[in-house]
Amino acid sequence: MSMNTKDQDIVIRPHKGPQETFLSSRADVVCFGGSAGGGKSWALLMEPLRYIGVSDYYCLIFRRHQTEITLPGGLADESKKLYPLLGGEYYSATKTWVFPSGAKVVFRGLELMDDMYQFKGVQVNEVLWDELTTFHEEQFWYLFSRIRSTNNIRGRVRASTNPESEGWVKDLIKEFWLDDDGYAIPEMSGKIKWFIRVGGDMHWYDTREEAITQGAIDHNINEEDILPTSFTFIRSSLDQNPSLGVDYKSKLMAMPEKDRLELMDGCWNFDASRGIYFKRDWVDVIEPTQTPLIKFKKIIISVDLAASPPSQTNRNPDWSVFLKMGMDDQGYIYILDMIRMRDTIGNVKKEMLRYAQKNGTSIPWTIPMDPGGHGKHAFQDHVKNLSGFVVKKAKTEKSKLERFLPFASMAEHGLVKVVRADWNTAFFQELEGFIGDGKRKDDIVDTVSDGHKELVGGHTVPTSFTLNMNAMSSGNVWDIN
């Protein structure tokens, strides 16, 4: 936020970017979350200013603990830098700002679950939540029910939050606004969706009209009884808050890994189990200009295939992955290129053929074949699609973790190098997050496992053998079992 009081003119405006998007959103409920230092709390304090000229406007701003409100740098303390400029008078006993019109902005804590019932008979125009993840879900929805639209003021909810890897807030936003790795999807920031709640469950729709018509069909409800609510999530960013300097960022960088990922990077997926089997620090990242100088012993393209684009019924399908890998004459493994896409099988096949033609017939492909007749048919279809290119079958008898560990071992011993490119982040995040529990995306993991096996030969040393005495005079001496 910036203010200009020169020549008695007071200009209060949000910073360009997320703060401005937050304050201009028309959604009924807006959650402003991500990096610490993104201007979220100041955005909450600015939100009521649009209505302070309305006499019966009533706004509640919640912080979980009452004592946090009055701490130095807390909401009440910061509001004293802003609200007096607009005629606000603060009553410390009730933590209430009263403006010349009679409009009120009230700070409250909700330390205990039952504290929400003190607002049972209150009608509120706006409810603002500071650090939403610290509150109970029941408190949020109960106060949501206290909101009323009066004097042409549409009832609204606004919230700020820092990321938290588990909990109801993450569940609220993860389907549409977070990617697989827990980072905000830039193009979804500020995009509005509509929901109806039935029996405590959220049901999402793209438009208000769809929520009414389809919601009535889905849940056997009369259309006139459905009141959809619009919702959006806006990603906050430390880099887009010019009020804070490099000193603040350096303090965040010095924090423990969990706090740094959540508060600086805005990651909602921190997991202490990350990096159990693979760490990106084990890998050397090399420049693309270095690859022509490498004497490769073998180069292959490893593939893991999916066949579904995102849809209403499957918003987060698996990825198709093409991974170009190589091994040099000293045994180092190189990750040279990666393509990742979610599309129909027809478009995936077109991209496979295009990529094969780009890389030439000298580079073989390795494609997994699922068990059963359908898997065999699908594999044969891909062989036909890549007619003129060498296609090998990847066997997948072992568990995903067993297949991945040989590659992870080479990485741990410094024998893996990755070419610097835009896809590096997705590559490293999936491999670091893989623990073999089947709950996370593992398309890249499968691809690199199969590719590594093909590069190193995939052979095992025989554990038993017998001497064939009858063949001593020939070159076939050993019968290997």
N, C-alpha and C positions, 0 to 999 in steps of 0.2 A: 504494500500500500504506500502511496505517496500523498503528501499534503503540501499545499502552497497557500500561505497566509499573507502574502505580500499585498500591500494596499488594502487591507481589511477583507479582501476576497479569500474565501476558504474553498479550496478545491480538494476534494477527497476522492481518490480514484484507486482502483486495484491495479496491480502490476499486469502488464500484458502477459497472456498465456493462461495457465490453469486457474489462477486467482480470478481473472476476468471471466473465464468460462464458468466458473462456479457461481459467481454473482449474477450472471446473465441467464442461467439455465431456467427454463420454464417447467422443469419436472417438479412433481409434487414432493419427491424425496430425492435429495442429492447427497451423495457421500463423497467427501473430498479426502483422498487418502494416498499414502505413499511415503516419500522421503520426509524425514524430519527437516524443519527449516524451510518448508515449502510455502509458508505464509498461510497455513490453514486456520490457526486461531484468530489471526487478524481478519481473515475473510469472514469468520463467524461474527466477529464484532461489527463488521461493516454491514452484514446482512439486514439487521433491523432498521438501518438508517432510512431506507426507502419509505418506511411507514410511520416515522416519528411525528408526522403532522396529523395523524389520525387519532382522535381523542380517546377512543376506547381500545386502541391497539395494545395487545398484551403478549409479550414474548418471554418464554422461559429458556434460559441457557443452563444446561446441566454439566457439572463436573462430578465424577464419582464421589470424591471425598470433599466435604465441605471446607476443610482446612486448606485445600489446594487452591481454592478460589481467591483467597486473600494473600497468598504467598507473593513475595517479590517476583514480578514477571508473570504472575497468574492473571486470569481473565479480568478480575476486578481492577487489579493494579494497571493493566494495560488499557483498560477502558477509560481510565482517568486521563489518558493522553488524547483521547478522541471525543468522548461524549460531551465534555464541557464546551468544546468548540461549537456545539450545536444547541447550547442552552440546557443541557442535561444537568440535573441536580441529584447527587448520590446520597442515599440514606443507608449508612453502614450497618445499622441494626438489622435491617431486613435485606441488605444487599440488593437494593432496588434503585434503578435510575428512573427518574420521572422527568419528562420533557415538557416544555411550555404548553403543548396541546393536551397534556394529560396522559400521553402514551407511556407505557411502562416496559422496561426491560429488567428482568429479575434473574439473579444468579441463585442456583440451588445445588445441593449435593444429594446423592441417592446412595448412601453407604449401605443400607440394609434393603433387602428385597421389598419389605413392606412399606418402605418410605414412599413408594410410588402412590400409595393409597391416600396420602395427604392431599393429592390433587384430584380426588374423586369428583368433586363438584365444580372443578375449575373448567372454564372454557378458554382455550388458548388459540391465538392466531398462528403462532409459530413456536415450534419446539426445536431448539438447537442443542446438539450433543458434542461436547469436546472430548476427544479420545473415546470413540464409540465402543471399541473393543473392551473397555474396562467395565461396561455395563452388562446387566443380564438381558437376554433376549426378551424375557417377559416384561421388563421395565420399558423397553423400547416400544413394544406393541401396546402396552397399556396406555402410555402417554400419547401414542398415536391416536388412540380412541378419544382423547380429550380435545383434539384439534377441531376448531370450528371456523367456518368461513363467515365473516361478518364485515359490514361496511365495505363491500366489494373487495375485501382482502381474502384471497384464496388461502385456505389453511395449508401450511407447508412444513416440511421437516428438512433440516440441514444438519450435517454431521461431519466432523473431522476425525481422522483416525490414522494411526501408524499401523503398519502391517503386523499381523499375528498369524503364525503358521497354522493354528487350529482355532476353531470357534465358529460361532454363528455368523459373524460379520463376513468372514472369508466365504462361508457357505452361501451367503447372500449374493456375492459378486463374482464368484469364481467361474460360473458357467459361461458368462458373456464377456467379462471385462479382464480376466486374467488368462495368460497362456499356460501351457503345460508346466512350465518351470516356475510359475508363481509371480511373473512380472506383468505389470499392466500392459495391455495391448494398446499401442498408441492410437490406432484408428478407431478404437471403441471408446476412448475417453470422451465423455460428454454425450455419447449416443444414448438416446432414450428408449427404454423398454417399458412395457406395461404388465402389471401383474394383478391377479386376484388371489385372495387367500381363502381356501376352503378347508375347514377343519385344521387350521394351523399350517397347512402346506401351501407353498408358493407355486403358482402356475403362471408361466410367462407367455407374453404375446408381443408381436411387433407393433401393433397399433391399438388404439382404444376401441375401434370398431371391431377388430378381431377378438379382443378380450371379451366383448359383450356377446357377439354372435357365436363364436366358437366356444367361449366359456359356458354359455347356456347349454350347448350341445354336450360338451365334455362332462358337465357336472349336474345335468338335469335341473337347471335353475332357470327361473323366468328372467328374460333379458332385463326387464325393468327393475329387478332386484340386484343387478350387478353394478357395482361402482368401482371401476378399474382405477388403479393408482399408477402414475408414471414414476419411473425411477431411473437414475443414472449414477455412474461412478466416474469421478474425475481424478486423474493421476496428478499428484503434486510432485514437484521437482525442486530440489535444492538449487539446481543450476539456473532456474527461472525466477529466483527471488534475489534481485540485486541488492536488497537491504542487508543481506548477510554476506560477509566477506570470506576470504580463504581461511581465516582463522577458525571459523565455525566448522568448515569442511574438514580441516586438519584434525580437529577434535573428534569428529565422527570416525575418521579413518583410523584413529588410535584405539577405538573401542574393540571389544572382543568380536569374534567372527559373527556370531548370531546377531548382535546389536548392529554391527556394521552393515550386514546384508539387509536387515530390515529397515534401519533408520536412514542409511545413506543410499542404498541401491533400490529400496522399495520392494524387496522380495517377500512374498507371502508364503513361500514354500520352504523356509529354513528347516532343515532336518539334521539332527545331530548325527544321523547315520550316513550323511553324504560323505563321500570320499573314503568309504570303507575299503572298496576294491580298486578304486582308481582316483588319482589326484592329478589335476592339470599341471601341478608343479613338477610332476615327473617328466613331462614332455617338453622337448625343445620346439619352439615355433620358429620356422625359417621363412625367409622371404621368397616369393615366387621366382625372383631372378636367380636364386641358387639352384633350382631344380635342373636346368640344362647341364649343369656341371657334374651331376651325380651319375655314376655308372650303375644303372639298374640291371639287376640280374633277372628281374621279373616284374611285370606290371599287370594287374587284373582289375576288373570292375565287379564289385560284389553288390548284390541286390537283395532288398527285402521289399516285398510287394503288398500293397493294400489296394482296395478297389472302391473306396467310398469317399465322396466329397462331403464336407460338413452339410448337415440338413437339420430340419426341425426335430426329427426323431433321433439323430445322432450328431450332436453338435461338436463332438471332439473325436473323430475317427482316427484310426491309425494312419501313419505316413507311409508312402512309398519312398524308399531311399536308394540312391545309386552312389556307391562309394568307390572312388578310384584310389587304389592302393599300390604301393610298390615296395620292393626289397632290393637293397643294393648288394654289392659283392662282399660287404663286410657283415651282412646280416641285420642291418638296421631296417626297420619298417617305416614307411612314409605314408601319411594320409595326404593325398595330393589334391583331391577335389570331392565335393559332395553336392548332390542335388536332392532336394526333399520336396515332395508335392503330395497334396491330397486331392484326388480327382477320380473321375470314372476310369474303369480299366481300359477303355478305348483310348482316352487321352494319355494314360500312363504308358501304354504300348507305343503310342506315337512318339512320346518323349524318349523312351528307351531306344527306339530306332534312330532318332535324331542324334542322341548322344553317342550311340555306337558308330554312326557314320562320321561324327566329328572326331572320334578317337582312333578310328581305323581298324582294319581287320586283324592287325597283329596283336591286339589286346583281347584276351579271352574274358568271357563273362561267367560268373558263378551265380546260379539261381537256386534257391531252395525248392525242394519238391515235397509237398505235404503228403502224408500217407493216404492210401485209398485211391480208388479209381478217379475221383474228381481231381485229386492232386496231380496224378499222372497226366490227365488230360490237359490241365492248366499248364503244366510244365512243357508239354509238347507244343501247346499253342504259342508259348513264348519262344521256343526254339524255331518255330516256323516264322514268327515275327522277326527274328534276328537271323534269317536265312543269309548265309554268306559269312557269318561270324561264328567263332568258336564259343559254344555254350556248355558249361559243365554243371553237373548236379551237386548241390550242397546237401550233405546228409545231416539230419538234425535229431539223431537218436538221444543225445544227452540233454540234460537240463540247460536252460539258458545260462545259468551261473557257471556250470562246468565248462561250457563252450567259451565263455568270456575270459575265464581266469588265465589261460595261456597268454592271451594278448595283454591282459593287465599286468602279468608278471614281467613281460618284456618292457612295458612302460615303466614299471617301478625300477627296473635296472637301467634306465636311461637309453633304451634301444628303440624308442619311437619318436618320430619327428612329424610335425604337422605344418603344412604350408599355410601361411597367414591369409585369411580370407573372411568374408562376411559371415560365412556359415560356422566359424569357429565357436562362437558362443553357444549355439544350439548343440553342437557336437560335444563340447566339454560339459555342459550342464547335464545332458542326458547320461553321459558316462559316469560323472561324479555322483549322480543321484541313483544309479542302478544298485540295487541290493538283492535282486532276484526274487522279490516277493510277488511279482505279477501285478502289482497295483499301479505301476507307473509305465509311461511309454518306454519301450525298449527296442524300437525299430532300428535305431542307429547301432545299438549294442549288438543286435543280431547280425547286422550287416558287417560290422567290423570283426565279429567273431568268425563268421564264415570266410571273410576275405583273408584274415590272418591264417586260418587253417590251410587255405588254398596256397598262399604264398610260401609257407614253410614246408608244404608237402603233405601234411596231414597223416604222415605215417607213424606207426608205433613200433618200438623194438620188439621182436618176437621173444616170448618168455619161455618157450619150450621148442626143442628141435631134436631130431634123431639123425644119425649118420646112415646114409643109404649105401651099404657095402657093395651092392650090385652095380652101382653107378660110379664107382671109383675111377673107372677108366674114362669117364666122360666128364664134361664140364658141369653136369648136374650132380653135385655132391650132397647137398643138404636138402632134406625134406623139412620144410618149416610148417609147423602145426599152428 
